[in-house]
Amino acid sequence: MIEPNWDYFINAPLDKGTQRFSTKTERALHARVVASEANWIQYQTVERLMIWQQSLHDLCTYREGRRSIE
C-alpha cells in the first residue's frame, strides 16, 4: 500500500514543487488523494475506490471552504 511521505508534507516549504498550495493542510489532503488513487489503481477494490472518492471529496470541501472565507 502506498503512503504519502507525511514528514515532507509537514516540513517542506509550500511553494516547493510543481504545484503550489496555500496551506499545509491542503497539501496533505492532496497527498492523500494521490496516494489513495494509486492504491485503488493497484488493488482495484471497492474499499480503495471509496477511500479515493472520500479523499477527493475532503480536498474539494476544504478548497470550497477556503474560497468562501476569502
FENMO-V855461 format. One record per pair of residues at least 12 apart in sequence whose ideal C-beta (glycine too) atoms are under 6 Angstrom apart, sorted by the first residue. I is the first residue (numbers start at 1). J is the second residue. Records with the same first field share a line. If there is no record, write none. Layout:
I: J / J
//
This chain:
1: 39
2: 35 / 38 / 39
4: 31 / 35
9: 27 / 28 / 31
29: 58 / 59 / 62
32: 55
33: 55 / 56 / 59
36: 51 / 52 / 55
37: 52
40: 52
//
